[in-house]
Each structure stands twice: as structure tokens, then as C-alpha cells.
Amino acid sequence: SCSLIRFTKSLKFEAEEMAHLSGGKWTPFKELLHVVNLAVIERQPAAYYDLDAQLTKNKPNLISLLQHAPKNSAHRSEVRSSLSTAIKLPGYKTHQTFPQAFIDEALILSDILDLNEYSSVELLLTAEQQQPRFPWFSRGLVSVLLYHDGRQCLVRALKMLIQARDGVLWCCELDGNVSSVVMNFTNELFENGLVDKVLDLLKTLTVEGELEKLRNGRAVGEERHRTQVIDLIEEQRNLLADCLFYWACQNPFPKEQTIAVLHYLKSVPPPSDGILDSVTLTVFMTILYCCNIGEANADHLTDSLMDSKFPLSSDPCFLSGVHEVVTKEDDWMNSCLQAAVQFGWTVLLRECSNWEAFSDKEELADDEKLLDEVVEKQVFTFLQEAVIGSNGFHQEEYFVRRVHWLVTTFISMMPLKIKELQNRCSEEVGLAARRPANRAQPTKTTPTNKRAMESLLL
């Protein structure tokens, strides 16, 4: 895909840039990203062994996902005493002592980032080594940049591993050994709660929250430093959302994970400018790919391969379980986003109604009722302005594909409903035109239906 090509180019450039770097706690995530790039993107034959070793080494970091070792009173005491008593840090061959100013700064950094004291010392040592590359920032400010850069490298490596999975939409045709280790490793991450961990991070890892912690510790510099920190935090959030999206594209989530994504979307507030931000757009698209029956002919619906790839067909409880959550009128913070999810579900229900395998599902009868409700919520206007109008929409091929499928399938499978909407719109507009100026204003359904049809036709 176009997005995968752009992704490849950016990672080749990043690997070249970091090849000469070394040092400290920050380096392992850079090394991981570099090796994953060599194995998955550049496809170097010998990279399999390094990939296997790096995944084994970083397995705890990828399973815990951005959760680092907590502060430790014993480590803190040792660091505090390291002015006169040398300490040996993990991964270092020799014992070291440190100046008092360095010790104080390391402990402050540990408090700001809630980081283990050993890790804080390692991070500060790395920042000291890398400071010539950032002459305009202090050692402490460089530490903050390296901390967030290392985290985004870890998540970027995870995203690349997920993209390298074979699945529904693409096949990377990697070396057999590399493909096997990627599939087995990512499957293990999934079994260890990857989806829930990503969703929790999207809720808790915010630009405002991270900046507040840094401000409280006076660890935010001038505009240049602040901008770079913000960019790194936003990149982490975007990469986390991408991990969900690319997994759902290749292997739609089972019922439990699909419902978890729905609950996340419920908590997203409406955007101030009416346009979805990149993270919300990506998670919304994730749901559209989770609610997917594939493009196979109905005759092949019971095929074991199809069943294994699409939980909607393999799990008899998927449709009823997700339907209950999608149709429940509860506390969605953004009712238009709710309508968009319900519209996608409506189209899926109509598609399933044409297949014999779903003939006993009572939920399929709700499709037209649900459609009437989402039209009243201006769903087509929302799709056009908030989704298609989002800055990142046209940059991802699979976003465009899915929305195109959504609208065209709706038109082809519900032609009578389209005609009904057109007639209702024409009638209400005609009534509004004939109504005397001093009479009451037309009902709110007039502009709703008019905007819906205009958006759909555009």
C-alpha cells in the first residue's frame, strides 16, 4: 500500500540517522527499531538472528508497553550515596561514582518521570553523551527528549511488527523464519492483553498530562524544546492507534476486544473544530474493520480459513454481543461519532441479511430502524466533514477504501431506503418553500434530511 511505502522510506532514513548513536537506557529501543527495520523492511537475510535476539531481549518491554520499572528505595539510597560509594548499573561493566549535581538531577528526573533511579541515571548519562548534538539544551532537557524518543521507537517497532503480519488485506512475503517469529511473537503480545493496554495508554497518555508533569518539575524548556516534546508525545499516540488499526485490518478483533474499542470511542469528546483528530479517526476506522465479514462469496462463508479470520462468522455470539453495545443509547460523549459507528453497523447488518448463515439472527431486523436514527443525527454530514475532512484521511489508503465500501454498499444494498430519503427530503423542502413567512418554522428533520442527502450525493 501507499502508506506502507511511505512507512518504509521514513524508517530507512531513521535507521541511517541513528546508526552511529550509542549509550544508556535509550539505546535498546533504538537498536530494536533498527533491527526490526532490517528484517521487515530491508529484508536482509542475516537479520533473522538479530531479530529473534532483540525480540527476546525486549519482550518484557513490549508486553508491559511503555510501563517502566518503578522507583525503588534501595536504588535511590545507592544513587544518593554514589558521590563516595561507587555503584554498578545494569549493563555496565564498571562501578561508577557521580558528582553531587549529577545525583541531584538524576533523582529529580526520577521523580518527574516516575522512573526507577537506576534508569534515571542511565538516561542522564546518555543525555550527557548526546548533548553535543543538542547544544541549545541542558543535559536534563535532552534527557526528556531521549525518554520520549525511546518510547516512540518502541511503539514504532511494534507497529512495524504488526504491519508485517500476514492476514486479510495484504501479505508481506517475508522470509519464512522472519514471518514465523513475527507472527508467533505478536500473537503472544495479543494474548497478553495488547489491545487493552493500547486503549489504556490512549486514555492516559495525553499531551496535556505529560506537559503538566514536566512543568511541575521544571523540565520543559523554551518553545523549541516544548514543540519537540509535544511532537514526540503525539507521535506515540498516533503510533499506538496505528497498532490497533493495522491489526484490525489484517485480523479483525474478537468480540471482547471489539467491544473494548467501542467503549473507548464512547469516552471521546466531540472535537472543538468539528473534525476528528488523527487518533480518533484511526480508532474509528479500526472499528469499521473489526465489523467486517470480508469480500468472500457467501458459498465460502463456512470455510475454516474464513472463519478463523473473521470473528463475525466464527463466533456465534459476536453479532449479538456487539449489536447490544452499538445500539444501546447511553453515555456517548460524541453522538455524531456514535451515529457513524451505528451507520457502519447498519450496513453490515444489511450485508449479513443476504447470507444464509445469518438467517436466524434477530438483530438483522433492526437495520432500517437504526438507519432512521442515524440519519436524524446527521451521520452523512458527519462522515463528510469530520471523517473525510480530517487531515489524515486521504493519506491512508485503507481509510479511503473502507469509507468507500461503506457508502457504496449502503447505496447498492438499500436502494429503497435511498429513494425514501430522497422523497422525504423533497417533500419537506417543498413544504418549507410553500409555508408562509409568518408561520412556524419547519421541523428540525428538514435540514437534517437535506444535509444528509446532499452529503451522500457529494
C-alpha positions as CSV (number, residue, x, y, z in Angstrom):
1,S,0.0,0.0,0.0
2,C,1.0,3.7,-0.4
3,S,1.1,4.1,3.4
4,L,3.5,1.1,3.8
5,I,5.8,2.6,1.1
6,R,5.9,5.9,3.0
7,F,6.5,4.0,6.2
8,T,9.4,2.1,4.7
9,K,11.1,5.3,3.4
10,S,10.8,7.0,6.8
11,L,12.3,4.1,8.7
12,K,15.2,3.8,6.3
13,F,16.0,7.4,6.9
14,E,15.6,7.0,10.7
15,A,17.8,3.9,10.7
16,E,20.6,5.8,8.9
17,E,20.3,8.7,11.3
18,M,20.7,6.6,14.4
19,A,23.3,4.1,13.3
20,H,26.1,6.0,14.9
21,L,24.4,6.6,18.2
22,S,25.1,4.7,21.4
23,G,24.7,4.8,25.2
24,G,22.4,4.2,28.1
25,K,18.8,3.3,28.7
26,W,17.6,5.0,25.5
27,T,19.7,2.9,23.1
28,P,17.9,-0.5,23.4
29,F,14.7,0.8,21.8
30,K,16.7,2.4,19.0
31,E,18.5,-0.9,18.4
32,L,15.2,-2.7,18.4
33,L,13.8,-0.4,15.8
34,H,16.9,-0.7,13.7
35,V,16.9,-4.5,13.7
36,V,13.1,-4.7,13.0
37,N,13.7,-2.4,10.1
38,L,16.5,-4.5,8.7
39,A,14.4,-7.7,9.0
40,V,11.0,-6.5,7.9
41,I,11.6,-3.6,5.6
42,E,15.1,-4.1,4.1
43,R,14.7,-7.9,4.4
44,Q,18.3,-8.6,5.0
45,P,18.8,-12.4,5.1
46,A,21.0,-12.4,8.2
47,A,18.7,-10.2,10.1
48,Y,16.5,-13.1,11.4
49,Y,19.0,-14.0,14.1
50,D,19.3,-10.4,15.3
51,L,15.5,-10.0,15.2
52,D,15.0,-13.1,17.3
53,A,17.5,-11.9,19.8
54,Q,16.1,-8.4,20.0
55,L,12.5,-9.6,20.4
56,T,13.6,-11.9,23.2
57,K,15.6,-9.1,24.9
58,N,12.8,-6.6,24.6
59,K,9.9,-9.0,25.2
60,P,9.2,-7.6,28.8
61,N,9.2,-4.0,27.4
62,L,6.8,-4.9,24.6
63,I,4.5,-6.9,26.9
64,S,4.3,-4.1,29.5
65,L,4.2,-1.5,26.7
66,L,5.6,1.9,28.0
67,Q,5.3,0.8,31.6
68,H,8.8,1.1,33.1
69,A,10.3,-0.2,36.3
70,P,9.0,1.7,39.3
71,K,11.1,3.8,41.7
72,N,13.0,1.7,44.3
73,S,14.0,2.9,47.7
74,A,17.1,0.8,47.8
75,H,18.2,2.0,44.4
76,R,17.5,5.6,45.5
77,S,19.7,5.2,48.5
78,E,22.5,3.8,46.4
79,V,22.3,6.6,43.9
80,R,22.2,9.1,46.7
81,S,25.4,7.6,48.2
82,S,27.2,7.4,44.8
83,L,29.2,10.6,45.5
84,S,31.6,8.5,47.5
85,T,30.4,4.9,47.1
86,A,30.7,3.6,43.5
87,I,27.7,1.7,42.1
88,K,27.4,-0.7,39.2
89,L,24.5,0.0,36.9
90,P,22.8,-2.9,35.0
91,G,24.6,-3.4,31.7
92,Y,27.7,-1.5,32.7
93,K,31.0,-3.3,33.3
94,T,32.5,-1.0,35.9
95,H,31.4,0.7,39.1
96,Q,31.0,4.5,39.0
97,T,30.7,7.5,41.2
98,F,28.9,10.7,40.3
99,P,29.2,14.4,41.2
100,Q,26.5,15.7,43.6
101,A,24.9,17.9,40.9
102,F,24.5,14.8,38.7
103,I,23.0,12.8,41.5
104,D,20.5,15.6,42.4
105,E,19.5,15.9,38.7
106,A,19.1,12.1,38.3
107,L,16.8,11.9,41.4
108,I,14.7,14.9,40.2
109,L,14.4,13.2,36.8
110,S,13.3,10.0,38.5
111,D,10.6,11.9,40.4
112,I,9.3,13.8,37.3
113,L,9.1,10.7,35.1
114,D,8.2,8.3,37.9
115,L,11.3,6.3,36.7
116,N,13.5,3.8,38.5
117,E,16.5,5.6,39.9
118,Y,19.0,3.3,38.0
119,S,17.1,4.0,34.8
120,S,17.2,7.7,35.5
121,V,21.0,7.7,36.0
122,E,21.4,5.7,32.7
123,L,19.1,8.2,30.9
124,L,21.1,11.2,32.2
125,L,24.4,9.5,31.2
126,T,23.1,9.0,27.7
127,A,21.9,12.6,27.6
128,E,25.4,13.8,28.6
129,Q,26.8,11.7,25.8
130,Q,24.4,13.1,23.3
131,Q,24.4,16.7,24.4
132,P,26.8,17.8,21.7
133,R,24.0,17.1,19.2
134,F,21.7,19.4,21.2
135,P,24.0,22.4,22.2
136,W,21.0,24.6,22.8
137,F,19.5,22.3,25.5
138,S,20.7,21.4,29.0
139,R,21.5,17.9,30.0
140,G,18.2,17.5,31.8
141,L,16.2,18.8,28.8
142,V,18.0,16.4,26.5
143,S,17.1,13.5,28.9
144,V,13.4,14.4,28.5
145,L,13.7,14.3,24.7
146,L,15.6,10.9,24.8
147,Y,13.0,9.5,27.2
148,H,10.1,10.2,24.8
149,D,12.1,9.4,21.7
150,G,12.9,6.0,23.1
151,R,9.3,5.3,23.8
152,Q,8.2,6.3,20.3
153,C,10.9,4.0,18.9
154,L,9.5,1.1,20.9
155,V,5.9,1.7,19.7
156,R,7.1,2.3,16.1
157,A,8.9,-1.1,16.2
158,L,5.6,-2.7,17.5
159,K,3.7,-1.0,14.7
160,M,6.1,-2.4,12.1
161,L,5.9,-5.9,13.5
162,I,2.1,-5.7,13.3
163,Q,2.2,-4.4,9.7
164,A,4.4,-7.4,8.9
165,R,1.8,-9.9,9.8
166,D,0.1,-11.8,7.0
167,G,-3.7,-11.5,7.1
168,V,-6.8,-10.4,5.4
169,L,-5.7,-7.4,3.3
170,W,-2.0,-8.0,2.4
171,C,0.8,-10.5,2.5
172,C,4.4,-9.2,3.1
173,E,6.1,-12.3,1.6
174,L,8.9,-12.2,4.2
175,D,11.4,-14.9,4.7
176,G,9.7,-17.9,6.3
177,N,11.7,-17.7,9.5
178,V,11.2,-14.0,9.9
179,S,7.4,-14.3,9.2
180,S,7.2,-17.2,11.7
181,V,8.9,-15.3,14.5
182,V,6.8,-12.1,13.8
183,M,3.5,-14.0,13.8
184,N,4.3,-16.0,17.0
185,F,5.7,-13.0,18.9
186,T,2.8,-10.7,18.0
187,N,0.3,-13.4,18.8
188,E,1.8,-13.7,22.2
189,L,1.5,-9.9,22.7
190,F,-2.1,-10.1,21.8
191,E,-2.8,-12.9,24.2
192,N,-1.1,-10.8,26.9
193,G,-3.7,-8.1,26.5
194,L,-2.2,-5.8,23.9
195,V,-5.5,-4.2,22.8
196,D,-6.5,-3.3,26.4
197,K,-3.0,-1.9,27.1
198,V,-3.0,0.3,24.0
199,L,-6.5,1.6,24.8
200,D,-5.5,2.4,28.3
201,L,-2.5,4.3,27.1
202,L,-4.6,6.3,24.6
203,K,-6.7,7.3,27.6
204,T,-3.8,8.2,30.0
205,L,-1.0,9.3,27.7
206,T,-2.0,12.8,26.8
207,V,0.0,15.9,25.7
208,E,-1.6,18.0,28.5
209,G,-0.9,15.4,31.2
210,E,2.8,14.8,30.2
211,L,3.5,18.5,29.9
212,E,2.0,19.1,33.3
213,K,4.3,16.6,34.9
214,L,7.3,18.2,33.1
215,R,6.3,21.8,34.1
216,N,5.9,20.8,37.7
217,G,9.5,19.5,37.6
218,R,10.7,22.5,35.6
219,A,11.7,20.1,32.8
220,V,10.2,21.9,29.9
221,G,12.5,24.4,28.0
222,E,11.7,27.2,25.6
223,E,9.4,26.9,22.6
224,R,11.8,24.8,20.6
225,H,12.1,22.1,23.3
226,R,8.4,22.2,24.1
227,T,7.5,21.7,20.5
228,Q,9.8,18.7,20.2
229,V,8.4,17.1,23.3
230,I,4.8,17.6,22.1
231,D,5.7,16.1,18.7
232,L,7.1,13.0,20.4
233,I,4.1,12.6,22.6
234,E,1.7,13.0,19.8
235,E,3.7,10.5,17.7
236,Q,3.4,8.0,20.5
237,R,-0.3,8.4,20.5
238,N,-0.6,8.1,16.7
239,L,1.6,5.0,16.6
240,L,-0.5,3.3,19.4
241,A,-3.7,4.0,17.4
242,D,-1.9,2.7,14.2
243,C,-1.1,-0.6,16.1
244,L,-4.9,-1.1,16.7
245,F,-5.8,-0.2,13.1
246,Y,-3.3,-2.4,11.3
247,W,-4.0,-5.4,13.5
248,A,-7.8,-5.0,12.8
249,C,-7.1,-4.7,9.1
250,Q,-5.2,-7.9,9.0
251,N,-7.0,-9.8,11.7
252,P,-10.4,-8.3,12.9
253,F,-10.6,-8.3,16.7
254,P,-12.7,-10.9,18.6
255,K,-15.9,-9.8,20.3
256,E,-14.2,-8.8,23.6
257,Q,-11.6,-6.5,22.0
258,T,-14.1,-5.1,19.6
259,I,-16.4,-4.1,22.5
260,A,-13.3,-2.6,24.3
261,V,-12.6,-0.4,21.3
262,L,-16.3,0.7,21.3
263,H,-16.1,1.7,24.9
264,Y,-13.0,3.8,24.2
265,L,-14.9,5.6,21.4
266,K,-17.7,6.3,23.8
267,S,-15.4,8.3,26.0
268,V,-14.0,10.6,23.2
269,P,-15.4,14.1,23.4
270,P,-16.6,16.0,20.3
271,P,-13.8,18.0,18.6
272,S,-13.9,21.7,19.0
273,D,-13.5,22.3,15.3
274,G,-15.9,19.5,14.2
275,I,-13.1,17.4,12.6
276,L,-11.8,14.2,14.1
277,D,-8.2,14.2,15.3
278,S,-5.8,11.6,13.9
279,V,-6.1,9.2,16.8
280,T,-9.9,9.2,17.0
281,L,-10.1,8.9,13.2
282,T,-7.7,5.8,13.3
283,V,-9.6,4.2,16.2
284,F,-13.0,4.8,14.4
285,M,-11.5,3.1,11.3
286,T,-10.4,0.3,13.5
287,I,-14.0,-0.4,14.5
288,L,-15.1,-0.4,10.8
289,Y,-12.5,-3.1,10.1
290,C,-13.4,-5.1,13.2
291,C,-17.0,-5.2,11.9
292,N,-16.1,-7.0,8.8
293,I,-17.3,-10.1,7.1
294,G,-14.9,-9.9,4.2
295,E,-15.4,-9.9,0.5
296,A,-15.8,-13.7,0.1
297,N,-18.7,-15.2,-1.7
298,A,-21.5,-16.5,0.6
299,D,-20.8,-20.0,-0.5
300,H,-17.4,-19.8,1.2
301,L,-18.7,-18.3,4.5
302,T,-18.3,-21.5,6.4
303,D,-14.8,-22.2,5.1
304,S,-12.4,-22.7,8.1
305,L,-9.9,-20.1,6.9
306,M,-12.6,-17.5,6.5
307,D,-14.0,-18.4,10.0
308,S,-10.6,-18.0,11.6
309,K,-10.0,-14.6,10.0
310,F,-13.5,-13.1,10.7
311,P,-14.8,-13.5,14.2
312,L,-18.2,-12.2,13.0
313,S,-18.6,-15.6,11.2
314,S,-16.7,-17.8,13.5
315,D,-18.1,-16.6,16.9
316,P,-21.9,-17.1,17.1
317,C,-22.0,-14.6,19.9
318,F,-20.1,-11.8,18.1
319,L,-23.0,-10.3,16.3
320,S,-25.4,-10.2,19.2
321,G,-22.8,-9.1,21.7
322,V,-21.6,-6.2,19.6
323,H,-25.1,-5.3,18.5
324,E,-26.1,-4.8,22.1
325,V,-23.3,-2.3,22.7
326,V,-23.7,-0.5,19.3
327,T,-27.4,0.1,19.6
328,K,-27.5,0.9,23.3
329,E,-28.4,4.6,23.8
330,D,-26.1,5.5,26.7
331,D,-23.4,7.9,27.5
332,W,-21.5,8.5,24.2
333,M,-19.8,11.9,24.6
334,N,-20.0,12.4,20.8
335,S,-23.4,11.5,19.5
336,C,-22.3,12.1,15.9
337,L,-19.4,9.6,16.3
338,Q,-21.9,7.2,17.8
339,A,-24.1,7.7,14.7
340,A,-21.2,7.0,12.4
341,V,-20.4,3.7,14.2
342,Q,-24.1,2.8,14.1
343,F,-24.2,3.5,10.4
344,G,-21.3,1.2,9.7
345,W,-23.1,-1.5,11.8
346,T,-26.4,-0.9,9.9
347,V,-24.7,-1.6,6.6
348,L,-23.1,-4.7,8.0
349,L,-26.5,-6.0,9.2
350,R,-27.9,-5.5,5.7
351,E,-25.0,-7.3,4.2
352,C,-25.3,-10.2,6.6
353,S,-29.1,-10.4,5.8
354,N,-28.2,-11.6,2.3
355,W,-26.3,-14.6,3.6
356,E,-27.9,-17.8,4.6
357,A,-25.5,-18.3,7.5
358,F,-27.1,-15.4,9.4
359,S,-30.7,-16.1,8.6
360,D,-31.5,-16.9,12.3
361,K,-30.1,-13.7,13.7
362,E,-33.0,-11.5,15.0
363,E,-30.7,-8.4,15.1
364,L,-30.7,-8.2,11.3
365,A,-34.3,-6.8,11.5
366,D,-33.1,-3.6,13.2
367,D,-31.2,-2.2,10.2
368,E,-33.8,0.2,8.9
369,K,-34.8,1.4,12.3
370,L,-31.2,2.1,13.1
371,L,-30.7,3.9,9.8
372,D,-33.6,6.2,10.5
373,E,-32.0,7.1,13.9
374,V,-28.5,7.9,12.5
375,V,-30.0,10.0,9.6
376,E,-31.6,12.1,12.3
377,K,-28.2,12.5,13.9
378,Q,-26.8,13.9,10.6
379,V,-24.5,10.9,10.0
380,F,-23.7,11.7,6.4
381,T,-22.8,15.2,7.2
382,F,-20.5,13.9,10.0
383,L,-18.8,11.5,7.7
384,Q,-18.2,14.1,5.1
385,E,-17.0,16.9,7.4
386,A,-15.5,15.1,10.4
387,V,-14.1,12.0,8.8
388,I,-13.4,12.6,5.2
389,G,-12.5,16.2,6.0
390,S,-9.8,15.1,8.5
391,N,-6.3,15.9,7.6
392,G,-5.0,12.4,7.6
393,F,-7.9,10.7,5.9
394,H,-6.6,10.7,2.3
395,Q,-3.1,9.8,3.5
396,E,-4.1,6.3,4.4
397,E,-5.3,4.1,1.5
398,Y,-7.3,1.8,3.8
399,F,-9.2,4.6,5.3
400,V,-10.4,5.6,1.9
401,R,-11.2,2.0,0.9
402,R,-13.3,1.4,3.9
403,V,-15.4,4.5,3.7
404,H,-15.9,4.0,0.0
405,W,-17.1,0.5,0.7
406,L,-19.4,1.8,3.4
407,V,-21.2,4.3,1.3
408,T,-21.3,2.2,-1.9
409,T,-22.6,-0.9,-0.1
410,F,-25.3,1.2,1.5
411,I,-26.4,2.6,-1.8
412,S,-26.3,-0.9,-3.5
413,M,-28.0,-2.8,-0.7
414,M,-30.6,-0.3,0.5
415,P,-31.8,1.3,-2.7
416,L,-35.4,1.6,-1.5
417,K,-34.2,3.4,1.7
418,I,-32.2,5.8,-0.5
419,K,-35.4,6.5,-2.5
420,E,-37.4,7.0,0.7
421,L,-34.8,9.6,2.0
422,Q,-34.9,11.4,-1.3
423,N,-38.6,11.6,-1.4
424,R,-38.9,12.7,2.2
425,C,-36.3,15.3,1.7
426,S,-38.1,16.7,-1.4
427,E,-41.4,16.7,0.3
428,E,-40.1,18.6,3.4
429,V,-38.2,21.1,1.3
430,G,-41.3,21.7,-0.8
431,L,-43.5,22.2,2.3
432,A,-40.9,24.7,3.6
433,A,-41.0,26.6,0.4
434,R,-44.8,26.9,0.4
435,R,-45.1,27.8,4.1
436,P,-46.0,31.5,4.6
437,A,-43.2,33.5,6.2
438,N,-45.3,34.2,9.3
439,R,-45.9,30.5,10.0
440,A,-43.9,28.4,12.4
441,Q,-40.5,27.2,11.2
442,P,-40.3,23.7,9.6
443,T,-39.4,20.8,11.8
444,K,-35.8,20.0,12.5
445,T,-35.9,17.0,10.3
446,T,-36.0,19.2,7.2
447,P,-32.4,20.5,7.4
448,T,-31.3,17.1,8.8
449,N,-32.6,15.1,5.8
450,K,-31.5,17.8,3.3
451,R,-27.9,17.9,4.6
452,A,-27.8,14.1,4.8
453,M,-28.8,13.7,1.1
454,E,-26.5,16.5,0.0
455,S,-23.6,14.8,1.8
456,L,-24.4,11.4,0.4
457,L,-24.7,12.7,-3.2
458,L,-21.4,14.6,-2.9
